[in-house]
Amino acid sequence: MIPPIANQFVAGESPAVALEHVRHLNDRNVDAICNLLGEHYDERGPVADDTAEYRQLVADISESGLGACISVKPSQLGLDLGEDVFRTELETIVDTADEHDVFVWIDMEDHTTTDATLDAFEDFAREYGGGLGLCVQANLKRTRGDVERLADVPGKVRFVKGAYDPPADIGYSDGARVDREYRSLLEYAFEHYDGGIGVGSHDPAMIDHAKALHERYGTDFEIQMLMGVREDAQYELAEEYDVYQYVPYGDRWKSYFYRRVMERRENLWFALRAVLGR
Ligand code: FAD
């Protein structure tokens, strides 16, 4: 069972509980990006299990009529076992999602996975004519070039600051530098993309920047935030903008919770306060 403190950031262990959470979000005009927790599998068994669960999930989302899509991790789909394994599993999911008209995001993991993830995204996004989105990280020096490459690829792009620490020669570690890069990537995207921009940030300054760019260029965008982080802001923004909440679920919640706490120590106190205030 998920302890209440982690439950602030993870919807529950079963897909049914996750979809119940999605229903509450939809009632407040927020759509969901459902993520079955799992990463870095080194055996085929859990890869096949998660692929099967995602296929069932997209069928359930479609049947329920809920406003939700899914987000998968390459190493959850077997990237550590080989690029061919990852592509085979991803294609199975994308194919089922396409049948059910459910959107599929691909999360971006550490810098060693960027090429394989980008290549797979580009191939499938072109093959399926959209229906897929890719996350890109502002803390990688290469991302500007990747964002330019993605300008004519169908689908969406989610911009995040980056949750992994890249080596100094290929990434930025200074927060102010990452923020500058994030702003600059958004500027490029709002000017050159047809739409499909996901602003994956809780940072009010980045969200204000996106709003101003939307005013200037008219380009469509959506705001994406994590479950348990600035939820009041999510509901408030949803009155005017498209807002998605990333909703993780499943029994492998420990490393995800740990990452949220390491990223921002206040998250621990915030979660504790919410539990105590219940
Ligand atoms: P930060 O730089 O962490 O914070 C900036 C400001 O935001 C703070 O000063 C504060 O004003 C506000 N803020 C932040 N957190 C809180 C809080 N808990 N309470 C109140 N205010 C707060 N990373 C990846 O590497 N790969 C992915 O695939 C990926 N997918 C993501 C999907 C979504 C939908 C989101 C939202 C993030 C994702 N991330 C991913 C994580 C991302 O890279 C960042 O690590 C994370 O979002 C923190 O950066 P930030 O932009 O939110 O702002």
py3Dmol code that shows the C-alpha trace and the ligand (Angstrom):
import py3Dmol

protein = """\
ATOM      1  CA  MET A   1       0.000   0.000   0.000  1.00  0.00           C
ATOM      2  CA  ILE A   2       1.195   3.525  -0.751  1.00  0.00           C
ATOM      3  CA  PRO A   3       1.774   5.546   2.443  1.00  0.00           C
ATOM      4  CA  PRO A   4      -0.293   8.771   2.604  1.00  0.00           C
ATOM      5  CA  ILE A   5       2.820  10.936   2.257  1.00  0.00           C
ATOM      6  CA  ALA A   6       3.702   9.385  -1.125  1.00  0.00           C
ATOM      7  CA  ASN A   7       0.047   9.368  -2.094  1.00  0.00           C
ATOM      8  CA  GLN A   8       0.324  13.130  -2.631  1.00  0.00           C
ATOM      9  CA  PHE A   9       2.438  12.423  -5.707  1.00  0.00           C
ATOM     10  CA  VAL A  10       1.246   8.962  -6.807  1.00  0.00           C
ATOM     11  CA  ALA A  11      -2.439   8.245  -7.482  1.00  0.00           C
ATOM     12  CA  GLY A  12      -2.467   4.657  -6.245  1.00  0.00           C
ATOM     13  CA  GLU A  13      -1.336   1.208  -7.175  1.00  0.00           C
ATOM     14  CA  SER A  14      -4.043   0.091  -9.600  1.00  0.00           C
ATOM     15  CA  PRO A  15      -5.213   1.554 -12.930  1.00  0.00           C
ATOM     16  CA  ALA A  16      -8.749   1.752 -11.519  1.00  0.00           C
ATOM     17  CA  VAL A  17      -7.580   4.082  -8.723  1.00  0.00           C
ATOM     18  CA  ALA A  18      -5.585   6.167 -11.213  1.00  0.00           C
ATOM     19  CA  LEU A  19      -8.625   6.557 -13.463  1.00  0.00           C
ATOM     20  CA  GLU A  20     -10.753   7.538 -10.483  1.00  0.00           C
ATOM     21  CA  HIS A  21      -8.206  10.312  -9.802  1.00  0.00           C
ATOM     22  CA  VAL A  22      -8.438  11.322 -13.477  1.00  0.00           C
ATOM     23  CA  ARG A  23     -12.218  11.583 -13.154  1.00  0.00           C
ATOM     24  CA  HIS A  24     -11.816  14.098 -10.302  1.00  0.00           C
ATOM     25  CA  LEU A  25      -9.296  16.081 -12.349  1.00  0.00           C
ATOM     26  CA  ASN A  26     -11.589  16.151 -15.370  1.00  0.00           C
ATOM     27  CA  ASP A  27     -14.368  17.525 -13.137  1.00  0.00           C
ATOM     28  CA  ARG A  28     -12.047  20.493 -12.545  1.00  0.00           C
ATOM     29  CA  ASN A  29     -11.229  20.897 -16.223  1.00  0.00           C
ATOM     30  CA  VAL A  30      -7.753  19.318 -15.964  1.00  0.00           C
ATOM     31  CA  ASP A  31      -6.815  16.421 -18.241  1.00  0.00           C
ATOM     32  CA  ALA A  32      -4.381  13.701 -17.251  1.00  0.00           C
ATOM     33  CA  ILE A  33      -1.181  12.122 -18.486  1.00  0.00           C
ATOM     34  CA  CYS A  34      -1.177   8.645 -16.919  1.00  0.00           C
ATOM     35  CA  ASN A  35       2.163   6.997 -16.220  1.00  0.00           C
ATOM     36  CA  LEU A  36       2.557   3.455 -14.983  1.00  0.00           C
ATOM     37  CA  LEU A  37       5.638   3.635 -12.766  1.00  0.00           C
ATOM     38  CA  GLY A  38       8.521   1.441 -13.894  1.00  0.00           C
ATOM     39  CA  GLU A  39      11.983   1.928 -15.384  1.00  0.00           C
ATOM     40  CA  HIS A  40      15.308   0.251 -16.169  1.00  0.00           C
ATOM     41  CA  TYR A  41      14.064  -3.284 -16.583  1.00  0.00           C
ATOM     42  CA  ASP A  42      16.765  -5.792 -17.383  1.00  0.00           C
ATOM     43  CA  GLU A  43      14.410  -8.669 -18.157  1.00  0.00           C
ATOM     44  CA  ARG A  44      11.698  -9.128 -20.759  1.00  0.00           C
ATOM     45  CA  GLY A  45       9.018 -10.140 -18.203  1.00  0.00           C
ATOM     46  CA  PRO A  46       8.270  -6.738 -16.625  1.00  0.00           C
ATOM     47  CA  VAL A  47       8.632  -5.041 -20.026  1.00  0.00           C
ATOM     48  CA  ALA A  48       5.937  -7.280 -21.501  1.00  0.00           C
ATOM     49  CA  ASP A  49       3.750  -6.832 -18.398  1.00  0.00           C
ATOM     50  CA  ASP A  50       3.907  -3.021 -18.586  1.00  0.00           C
ATOM     51  CA  THR A  51       3.243  -3.018 -22.322  1.00  0.00           C
ATOM     52  CA  ALA A  52       0.177  -5.175 -21.734  1.00  0.00           C
ATOM     53  CA  GLU A  53      -0.998  -2.885 -18.931  1.00  0.00           C
ATOM     54  CA  TYR A  54      -0.587   0.226 -21.095  1.00  0.00           C
ATOM     55  CA  ARG A  55      -2.588  -1.414 -23.897  1.00  0.00           C
ATOM     56  CA  GLN A  56      -5.400  -2.179 -21.472  1.00  0.00           C
ATOM     57  CA  LEU A  57      -5.148   1.324 -20.033  1.00  0.00           C
ATOM     58  CA  VAL A  58      -5.612   3.038 -23.401  1.00  0.00           C
ATOM     59  CA  ALA A  59      -8.624   0.811 -24.073  1.00  0.00           C
ATOM     60  CA  ASP A  60     -10.060   1.755 -20.652  1.00  0.00           C
ATOM     61  CA  ILE A  61      -9.389   5.471 -21.193  1.00  0.00           C
ATOM     62  CA  SER A  62     -11.098   5.327 -24.562  1.00  0.00           C
ATOM     63  CA  GLU A  63     -14.094   3.394 -23.283  1.00  0.00           C
ATOM     64  CA  SER A  64     -14.538   5.639 -20.239  1.00  0.00           C
ATOM     65  CA  GLY A  65     -14.419   8.818 -22.325  1.00  0.00           C
ATOM     66  CA  LEU A  66     -12.047  10.381 -19.783  1.00  0.00           C
ATOM     67  CA  GLY A  67      -9.753  13.255 -20.770  1.00  0.00           C
ATOM     68  CA  ALA A  68      -6.471  11.379 -20.473  1.00  0.00           C
ATOM     69  CA  CYS A  69      -3.444  10.201 -22.386  1.00  0.00           C
ATOM     70  CA  ILE A  70      -0.411   8.125 -21.377  1.00  0.00           C
ATOM     71  CA  SER A  71       3.317   8.695 -20.947  1.00  0.00           C
ATOM     72  CA  VAL A  72       5.857   5.879 -21.211  1.00  0.00           C
ATOM     73  CA  LYS A  73       9.536   5.612 -20.315  1.00  0.00           C
ATOM     74  CA  PRO A  74      11.968   4.087 -22.847  1.00  0.00           C
ATOM     75  CA  SER A  75      13.760   2.002 -20.197  1.00  0.00           C
ATOM     76  CA  GLN A  76      10.370   0.714 -19.045  1.00  0.00           C
ATOM     77  CA  LEU A  77       9.840  -0.557 -22.577  1.00  0.00           C
ATOM     78  CA  GLY A  78      13.156  -2.383 -22.623  1.00  0.00           C
ATOM     79  CA  LEU A  79      15.675   0.168 -23.898  1.00  0.00           C
ATOM     80  CA  ASP A  80      18.323  -1.252 -21.539  1.00  0.00           C
ATOM     81  CA  LEU A  81      17.824  -4.605 -23.300  1.00  0.00           C
ATOM     82  CA  GLY A  82      18.280  -3.077 -26.754  1.00  0.00           C
ATOM     83  CA  GLU A  83      16.866  -0.435 -29.048  1.00  0.00           C
ATOM     84  CA  ASP A  84      15.002  -3.098 -31.029  1.00  0.00           C
ATOM     85  CA  VAL A  85      13.163  -4.259 -27.877  1.00  0.00           C
ATOM     86  CA  PHE A  86      12.175  -0.669 -27.031  1.00  0.00           C
ATOM     87  CA  ARG A  87      10.914   0.011 -30.561  1.00  0.00           C
ATOM     88  CA  THR A  88       8.918  -3.218 -30.734  1.00  0.00           C
ATOM     89  CA  GLU A  89       7.171  -2.527 -27.418  1.00  0.00           C
ATOM     90  CA  LEU A  90       6.603   1.132 -28.231  1.00  0.00           C
ATOM     91  CA  GLU A  91       5.065   0.252 -31.576  1.00  0.00           C
ATOM     92  CA  THR A  92       2.678  -2.202 -29.917  1.00  0.00           C
ATOM     93  CA  ILE A  93       1.495   0.516 -27.536  1.00  0.00           C
ATOM     94  CA  VAL A  94       1.312   3.245 -30.175  1.00  0.00           C
ATOM     95  CA  ASP A  95      -0.638   0.960 -32.465  1.00  0.00           C
ATOM     96  CA  THR A  96      -3.242   0.176 -29.785  1.00  0.00           C
ATOM     97  CA  ALA A  97      -3.388   3.824 -28.714  1.00  0.00           C
ATOM     98  CA  ASP A  98      -3.890   4.863 -32.339  1.00  0.00           C
ATOM     99  CA  GLU A  99      -6.825   2.429 -32.640  1.00  0.00           C
ATOM    100  CA  HIS A 100      -8.367   3.963 -29.521  1.00  0.00           C
ATOM    101  CA  ASP A 101      -7.441   7.537 -30.365  1.00  0.00           C
ATOM    102  CA  VAL A 102      -5.417   8.010 -27.178  1.00  0.00           C
ATOM    103  CA  PHE A 103      -2.314  10.215 -27.235  1.00  0.00           C
ATOM    104  CA  VAL A 104       1.077   8.741 -26.242  1.00  0.00           C
ATOM    105  CA  TRP A 105       3.887  10.772 -24.663  1.00  0.00           C
ATOM    106  CA  ILE A 106       7.447   9.493 -24.417  1.00  0.00           C
ATOM    107  CA  ASP A 107       9.325  10.672 -21.326  1.00  0.00           C
ATOM    108  CA  MET A 108      13.001  11.544 -21.725  1.00  0.00           C
ATOM    109  CA  GLU A 109      15.437   9.767 -19.416  1.00  0.00           C
ATOM    110  CA  ASP A 110      19.158  10.337 -18.895  1.00  0.00           C
ATOM    111  CA  HIS A 111      21.482  11.605 -21.660  1.00  0.00           C
ATOM    112  CA  THR A 112      22.572   8.102 -22.728  1.00  0.00           C
ATOM    113  CA  THR A 113      19.042   7.459 -24.024  1.00  0.00           C
ATOM    114  CA  THR A 114      18.442  10.699 -25.932  1.00  0.00           C
ATOM    115  CA  ASP A 115      19.390   9.524 -29.437  1.00  0.00           C
ATOM    116  CA  ALA A 116      17.443   6.265 -29.290  1.00  0.00           C
ATOM    117  CA  THR A 117      14.402   8.046 -27.852  1.00  0.00           C
ATOM    118  CA  LEU A 118      14.447  10.870 -30.403  1.00  0.00           C
ATOM    119  CA  ASP A 119      14.937   8.515 -33.353  1.00  0.00           C
ATOM    120  CA  ALA A 120      12.084   6.236 -32.282  1.00  0.00           C
ATOM    121  CA  PHE A 121       9.799   9.221 -31.669  1.00  0.00           C
ATOM    122  CA  GLU A 122      10.549  10.752 -35.053  1.00  0.00           C
ATOM    123  CA  ASP A 123       9.972   7.491 -36.942  1.00  0.00           C
ATOM    124  CA  PHE A 124       6.692   6.634 -35.213  1.00  0.00           C
ATOM    125  CA  ALA A 125       5.382  10.210 -35.205  1.00  0.00           C
ATOM    126  CA  ARG A 126       5.900  10.368 -38.970  1.00  0.00           C
ATOM    127  CA  GLU A 127       4.425   6.896 -39.503  1.00  0.00           C
ATOM    128  CA  TYR A 128       1.317   7.588 -37.425  1.00  0.00           C
ATOM    129  CA  GLY A 129       0.973  11.233 -38.502  1.00  0.00           C
ATOM    130  CA  GLY A 130       1.071  12.566 -34.929  1.00  0.00           C
ATOM    131  CA  GLY A 131      -0.620  11.023 -31.920  1.00  0.00           C
ATOM    132  CA  LEU A 132       2.741  11.012 -30.133  1.00  0.00           C
ATOM    133  CA  GLY A 133       4.713  13.502 -28.094  1.00  0.00           C
ATOM    134  CA  LEU A 134       8.299  13.668 -26.893  1.00  0.00           C
ATOM    135  CA  CYS A 135       9.851  15.309 -23.846  1.00  0.00           C
ATOM    136  CA  VAL A 136      13.013  17.412 -24.306  1.00  0.00           C
ATOM    137  CA  GLN A 137      15.289  18.704 -21.543  1.00  0.00           C
ATOM    138  CA  ALA A 138      16.582  22.284 -21.339  1.00  0.00           C
ATOM    139  CA  ASN A 139      19.602  21.195 -19.268  1.00  0.00           C
ATOM    140  CA  LEU A 140      21.176  19.404 -22.244  1.00  0.00           C
ATOM    141  CA  LYS A 141      23.306  21.489 -24.622  1.00  0.00           C
ATOM    142  CA  ARG A 142      22.163  19.427 -27.611  1.00  0.00           C
ATOM    143  CA  THR A 143      18.472  20.188 -27.069  1.00  0.00           C
ATOM    144  CA  ARG A 144      18.397  23.381 -29.130  1.00  0.00           C
ATOM    145  CA  GLY A 145      19.431  21.340 -32.188  1.00  0.00           C
ATOM    146  CA  ASP A 146      16.909  18.611 -31.337  1.00  0.00           C
ATOM    147  CA  VAL A 147      14.122  21.156 -31.015  1.00  0.00           C
ATOM    148  CA  GLU A 148      14.982  22.551 -34.440  1.00  0.00           C
ATOM    149  CA  ARG A 149      15.002  19.013 -35.878  1.00  0.00           C
ATOM    150  CA  LEU A 150      11.541  18.369 -34.415  1.00  0.00           C
ATOM    151  CA  ALA A 151       9.963  21.491 -35.930  1.00  0.00           C
ATOM    152  CA  ASP A 152       8.532  19.628 -38.936  1.00  0.00           C
ATOM    153  CA  VAL A 153       7.807  16.330 -37.175  1.00  0.00           C
ATOM    154  CA  PRO A 154       4.099  15.741 -36.473  1.00  0.00           C
ATOM    155  CA  GLY A 155       3.048  15.416 -32.825  1.00  0.00           C
ATOM    156  CA  LYS A 156       3.784  17.392 -29.686  1.00  0.00           C
ATOM    157  CA  VAL A 157       6.896  18.341 -27.737  1.00  0.00           C
ATOM    158  CA  ARG A 158       6.991  18.715 -23.940  1.00  0.00           C
ATOM    159  CA  PHE A 159       9.615  21.150 -22.663  1.00  0.00           C
ATOM    160  CA  VAL A 160      11.080  20.438 -19.212  1.00  0.00           C
ATOM    161  CA  LYS A 161      14.140  21.701 -17.359  1.00  0.00           C
ATOM    162  CA  GLY A 162      15.427  18.131 -16.912  1.00  0.00           C
ATOM    163  CA  ALA A 163      15.310  15.779 -13.955  1.00  0.00           C
ATOM    164  CA  TYR A 164      18.668  14.038 -14.531  1.00  0.00           C
ATOM    165  CA  ASP A 165      22.137  15.502 -13.953  1.00  0.00           C
ATOM    166  CA  PRO A 166      24.120  15.313 -17.196  1.00  0.00           C
ATOM    167  CA  PRO A 167      27.960  15.400 -17.278  1.00  0.00           C
ATOM    168  CA  ALA A 168      29.365  18.949 -17.425  1.00  0.00           C
ATOM    169  CA  ASP A 169      30.570  18.694 -21.045  1.00  0.00           C
ATOM    170  CA  ILE A 170      27.084  17.997 -22.401  1.00  0.00           C
ATOM    171  CA  GLY A 171      24.789  19.695 -19.935  1.00  0.00           C
ATOM    172  CA  TYR A 172      24.124  22.736 -17.780  1.00  0.00           C
ATOM    173  CA  SER A 173      24.051  22.419 -14.014  1.00  0.00           C
ATOM    174  CA  ASP A 174      23.539  26.067 -13.107  1.00  0.00           C
ATOM    175  CA  GLY A 175      19.839  26.706 -12.502  1.00  0.00           C
ATOM    176  CA  ALA A 176      19.874  30.224 -13.956  1.00  0.00           C
ATOM    177  CA  ARG A 177      21.538  28.900 -17.126  1.00  0.00           C
ATOM    178  CA  VAL A 178      18.906  26.167 -17.445  1.00  0.00           C
ATOM    179  CA  ASP A 179      16.154  28.765 -16.997  1.00  0.00           C
ATOM    180  CA  ARG A 180      17.661  30.938 -19.770  1.00  0.00           C
ATOM    181  CA  GLU A 181      17.855  27.923 -22.037  1.00  0.00           C
ATOM    182  CA  TYR A 182      14.278  26.929 -21.216  1.00  0.00           C
ATOM    183  CA  ARG A 183      13.009  30.405 -22.126  1.00  0.00           C
ATOM    184  CA  SER A 184      15.005  30.398 -25.343  1.00  0.00           C
ATOM    185  CA  LEU A 185      13.691  26.948 -26.364  1.00  0.00           C
ATOM    186  CA  LEU A 186      10.126  28.109 -25.768  1.00  0.00           C
ATOM    187  CA  GLU A 187      10.802  31.220 -27.879  1.00  0.00           C
ATOM    188  CA  TYR A 188      12.004  29.037 -30.754  1.00  0.00           C
ATOM    189  CA  ALA A 189       9.053  26.660 -30.440  1.00  0.00           C
ATOM    190  CA  PHE A 190       6.345  29.328 -30.216  1.00  0.00           C
ATOM    191  CA  GLU A 191       7.830  31.044 -33.253  1.00  0.00           C
ATOM    192  CA  HIS A 192       8.436  27.960 -35.414  1.00  0.00           C
ATOM    193  CA  TYR A 193       6.045  25.201 -34.312  1.00  0.00           C
ATOM    194  CA  ASP A 194       2.451  24.905 -35.520  1.00  0.00           C
ATOM    195  CA  GLY A 195       1.311  24.104 -31.985  1.00  0.00           C
ATOM    196  CA  GLY A 196       1.621  21.043 -29.826  1.00  0.00           C
ATOM    197  CA  ILE A 197       3.848  22.716 -27.245  1.00  0.00           C
ATOM    198  CA  GLY A 198       3.748  21.225 -23.756  1.00  0.00           C
ATOM    199  CA  VAL A 199       5.096  23.528 -21.062  1.00  0.00           C
ATOM    200  CA  GLY A 200       6.120  20.961 -18.444  1.00  0.00           C
ATOM    201  CA  SER A 201       7.038  23.226 -15.572  1.00  0.00           C
ATOM    202  CA  HIS A 202       5.736  24.439 -12.214  1.00  0.00           C
ATOM    203  CA  ASP A 203       7.788  27.599 -12.485  1.00  0.00           C
ATOM    204  CA  PRO A 204       5.473  30.667 -12.574  1.00  0.00           C
ATOM    205  CA  ALA A 205       8.146  32.611 -14.521  1.00  0.00           C
ATOM    206  CA  MET A 206       8.296  29.979 -17.293  1.00  0.00           C
ATOM    207  CA  ILE A 207       4.516  29.739 -17.457  1.00  0.00           C
ATOM    208  CA  ASP A 208       4.205  33.531 -17.701  1.00  0.00           C
ATOM    209  CA  HIS A 209       6.799  33.481 -20.473  1.00  0.00           C
ATOM    210  CA  ALA A 210       4.772  30.861 -22.354  1.00  0.00           C
ATOM    211  CA  LYS A 211       1.596  32.910 -21.945  1.00  0.00           C
ATOM    212  CA  ALA A 212       3.352  36.001 -23.340  1.00  0.00           C
ATOM    213  CA  LEU A 213       4.721  34.008 -26.294  1.00  0.00           C
ATOM    214  CA  HIS A 214       1.240  32.648 -26.964  1.00  0.00           C
ATOM    215  CA  GLU A 215      -0.040  36.237 -27.046  1.00  0.00           C
ATOM    216  CA  ARG A 216       2.733  37.219 -29.465  1.00  0.00           C
ATOM    217  CA  TYR A 217       2.623  34.261 -31.879  1.00  0.00           C
ATOM    218  CA  GLY A 218      -0.843  32.752 -31.297  1.00  0.00           C
ATOM    219  CA  THR A 219       0.715  29.270 -31.111  1.00  0.00           C
ATOM    220  CA  ASP A 220      -1.299  26.665 -29.173  1.00  0.00           C
ATOM    221  CA  PHE A 221       0.211  25.224 -26.020  1.00  0.00           C
ATOM    222  CA  GLU A 222      -0.698  23.264 -22.947  1.00  0.00           C
ATOM    223  CA  ILE A 223       0.575  23.519 -19.398  1.00  0.00           C
ATOM    224  CA  GLN A 224       1.652  20.277 -17.755  1.00  0.00           C
ATOM    225  CA  MET A 225       2.377  19.793 -14.071  1.00  0.00           C
ATOM    226  CA  LEU A 226       2.922  16.832 -11.791  1.00  0.00           C
ATOM    227  CA  MET A 227       0.350  15.378  -9.435  1.00  0.00           C
ATOM    228  CA  GLY A 228       0.829  16.875  -5.979  1.00  0.00           C
ATOM    229  CA  VAL A 229       2.688  19.988  -7.138  1.00  0.00           C
ATOM    230  CA  ARG A 230       0.952  23.392  -7.272  1.00  0.00           C
ATOM    231  CA  GLU A 231      -2.436  21.772  -7.724  1.00  0.00           C
ATOM    232  CA  ASP A 232      -4.315  24.983  -6.867  1.00  0.00           C
ATOM    233  CA  ALA A 233      -2.421  26.721  -9.673  1.00  0.00           C
ATOM    234  CA  GLN A 234      -3.350  23.855 -12.021  1.00  0.00           C
ATOM    235  CA  TYR A 235      -7.070  24.345 -11.330  1.00  0.00           C
ATOM    236  CA  GLU A 236      -6.772  28.115 -11.646  1.00  0.00           C
ATOM    237  CA  LEU A 237      -4.835  27.954 -14.927  1.00  0.00           C
ATOM    238  CA  ALA A 238      -7.350  25.431 -16.284  1.00  0.00           C
ATOM    239  CA  GLU A 239      -9.985  28.169 -16.275  1.00  0.00           C
ATOM    240  CA  GLU A 240      -8.120  29.806 -19.158  1.00  0.00           C
ATOM    241  CA  TYR A 241      -5.610  27.317 -20.615  1.00  0.00           C
ATOM    242  CA  ASP A 242      -5.311  23.623 -21.472  1.00  0.00           C
ATOM    243  CA  VAL A 243      -3.837  21.996 -18.382  1.00  0.00           C
ATOM    244  CA  TYR A 244      -2.662  18.410 -17.946  1.00  0.00           C
ATOM    245  CA  GLN A 245      -1.643  16.732 -14.750  1.00  0.00           C
ATOM    246  CA  TYR A 246       0.962  13.955 -14.927  1.00  0.00           C
ATOM    247  CA  VAL A 247      -0.529  11.128 -12.874  1.00  0.00           C
ATOM    248  CA  PRO A 248       1.871   8.343 -11.881  1.00  0.00           C
ATOM    249  CA  TYR A 249       0.478   5.112 -10.491  1.00  0.00           C
ATOM    250  CA  GLY A 250       1.605   1.554  -9.779  1.00  0.00           C
ATOM    251  CA  ASP A 251       3.452  -0.358  -7.108  1.00  0.00           C
ATOM    252  CA  ARG A 252       6.934   0.869  -8.121  1.00  0.00           C
ATOM    253  CA  TRP A 253       6.357   4.277  -6.516  1.00  0.00           C
ATOM    254  CA  LYS A 254       9.406   4.498  -4.209  1.00  0.00           C
ATOM    255  CA  SER A 255      12.028   5.809  -6.643  1.00  0.00           C
ATOM    256  CA  TYR A 256       9.557   8.291  -8.141  1.00  0.00           C
ATOM    257  CA  PHE A 257       8.692   9.691  -4.702  1.00  0.00           C
ATOM    258  CA  TYR A 258      12.379   9.844  -3.799  1.00  0.00           C
ATOM    259  CA  ARG A 259      13.112  11.824  -7.000  1.00  0.00           C
ATOM    260  CA  ARG A 260      10.397  14.386  -6.199  1.00  0.00           C
ATOM    261  CA  VAL A 261      11.787  14.865  -2.699  1.00  0.00           C
ATOM    262  CA  MET A 262      15.422  15.118  -3.865  1.00  0.00           C
ATOM    263  CA  GLU A 263      14.416  17.607  -6.545  1.00  0.00           C
ATOM    264  CA  ARG A 264      12.815  19.917  -4.011  1.00  0.00           C
ATOM    265  CA  ARG A 265      13.121  19.215  -0.285  1.00  0.00           C
ATOM    266  CA  GLU A 266      10.068  21.382   0.385  1.00  0.00           C
ATOM    267  CA  ASN A 267       8.024  18.675  -1.370  1.00  0.00           C
ATOM    268  CA  LEU A 268       8.498  16.502   1.684  1.00  0.00           C
ATOM    269  CA  TRP A 269       7.134  19.166   4.050  1.00  0.00           C
ATOM    270  CA  PHE A 270       4.428  20.044   1.597  1.00  0.00           C
ATOM    271  CA  ALA A 271       3.302  16.394   1.432  1.00  0.00           C
ATOM    272  CA  LEU A 272       3.541  16.037   5.201  1.00  0.00           C
ATOM    273  CA  ARG A 273       1.472  19.181   5.765  1.00  0.00           C
ATOM    274  CA  ALA A 274      -1.173  17.939   3.337  1.00  0.00           C
ATOM    275  CA  VAL A 275      -1.347  14.599   5.149  1.00  0.00           C
ATOM    276  CA  LEU A 276      -1.548  16.186   8.589  1.00  0.00           C
ATOM    277  CA  GLY A 277      -4.115  18.703   7.404  1.00  0.00           C
ATOM    278  CA  ARG A 278      -6.455  16.002   6.146  1.00  0.00           C
TER     279      ARG A 278
END
"""
ligand_1 = """\
53
FAD
P 11.880 24.261 -10.620
O 13.114 24.867 -11.199
O 11.985 22.978 -9.857
O 11.165 25.299 -9.702
C 10.977 26.624 -10.158
C 9.889 27.294 -9.394
O 8.640 26.590 -9.548
C 10.111 27.346 -7.908
O 10.994 28.364 -7.533
C 8.693 27.539 -7.406
O 8.293 28.876 -7.603
C 7.888 26.664 -8.343
N 7.725 25.317 -7.767
C 8.368 24.201 -8.135
N 7.978 23.145 -7.380
C 7.081 23.638 -6.499
C 6.322 23.074 -5.433
N 6.414 21.784 -5.101
N 5.482 23.863 -4.746
C 5.382 25.159 -5.044
N 6.077 25.766 -6.030
C 6.920 25.019 -6.739
N 12.051 15.548 -16.508
C 12.757 14.752 -17.336
O 14.004 14.767 -17.278
N 12.132 13.916 -18.227
C 10.781 13.887 -18.356
O 10.253 13.132 -19.176
C 10.001 14.731 -17.524
N 8.674 14.788 -17.626
C 7.978 15.698 -16.899
C 6.594 15.835 -17.104
C 5.900 16.841 -16.460
C 4.435 16.997 -16.717
C 6.580 17.723 -15.554
C 5.864 18.825 -14.861
C 7.921 17.562 -15.318
C 8.628 16.558 -15.966
N 9.991 16.392 -15.758
C 10.704 15.552 -16.587
C 10.658 17.031 -14.589
C 11.330 18.337 -14.949
O 12.471 18.104 -15.730
C 11.793 19.094 -13.684
O 12.710 18.304 -12.997
C 10.680 19.461 -12.741
O 9.508 19.810 -13.406
C 11.112 20.659 -11.872
O 11.344 21.794 -12.661
P 10.315 23.047 -12.768
O 10.377 23.586 -14.145
O 8.971 22.575 -12.379
O 10.785 24.143 -11.792
"""
view = py3Dmol.view(width=600, height=400)
view.addModel(protein, "pdb")
view.setStyle({"model": 0}, {"cartoon": {"style": "trace"}})
view.addModel(ligand_1, "xyz")
view.setStyle({"model": 1}, {"stick": {}})
view.zoomTo()
view.show()
